[in-house]
Amino acid sequence: MKYFFLIFVSFSFFSCENLTAQKKTSEIQYSKLIKVFKASENNYPNISVHRGGKGLINYPENSLEVLKYVNDSILAIYEIDVAQTKDGHLVLMHDNSIDRTTTGSGKVSDLTYNELLKFNMVDDYGNETKFKIPLFSEVLTWSKKNNVILTVDIKPSVSPEVVINAIRKAKAEDICIIITYDVEEAKIAYKLAPDLLISVSARNNDEFESLLEAKIPTKNMLAFTGTRLSDVSLFKRLHDYNIVCMLGTIGNLDKSAEAKGEELYAKWKEMGIDIIATDRPFAAFSTINM
């Protein structure tokens, strides 16, 4: 009798534990982007603008002004880079230092936000503007107001938890995708934010297998397939899981399209690419959305 009682107690415990886990899962308020970004859908932007916009005269990368400028012309999502200042402010900046993109010098992590405000941003051609390094919170506010989707690249100077907390504070879960570069980063991002869409590195079948083994739900995945063309079979397999495929044409592929003809963007889309991440957003957009 005692034996059966112990079995009953154990069964009850595990049943309650499973019910609690199911309840927690059901209580998650998933980002709207998890439903929108499906391979079976087509109502999402098919261009991702690298660093908010590069190579544009008088519009520096990772500035709020470049986001506004590009957004006035095309429908796109915007990849931005988030770093942290010495006094804990989150700002947009790709490099460890501000030397290349501003009139100032020094590491972001060694400067306070007020010190950053002393400098102006410069474009990719060295032209000084009147624009200042923007706060991440400012970009979130503008993006929410204008229904602009951001893919957020978290730089080494800041922890994923801090960035995700800033997104939650701004109630911007429905416009933000978290970028990760390997399965370990993806696991951390999913643990911190199981409600958000995560850009995962899936450049080949081995990387995708690792993601599946990590038990990250495929519904949370947007697959970045790299900056080189993978085999078409990879895109098909990802689509079988209803996962959107993004190709980074930044670099050689953009150069190929510029030299050999913009129709290459359309060709890559026909191969199974759903989103093109590019430094040439206007050319890519006009080609694949004709």
Buried (B, 14 or more C-beta within 10 A) or exposed (E): EEEEEEEEEEEEEEEEEEEEEEEEEEEEEBBEBBEBBBBEEEEBBBBBBBBBBBBBEBBBBBBBBBBBBBBEEBEBBBBBBBBBBBEEBBBBBBBBBBEBBBEBEBBBBEBEBEBBEEBBBBBBEEEBBEBBBBBBBBBBBBBBEEEBBBBBBBBEBBEBBBBBBBBBEBEBBBBBBBBBEEBEBBBBBBEBBBBBBBBBBBBEBEBBEBBBEEEBEBBBBBBBBBBEBBEEEBBEBBBEBBBBBBBBBBEEBBEEBEEEEBEBBBBBBEBBBBBBBBBBBBBBBBBBBE
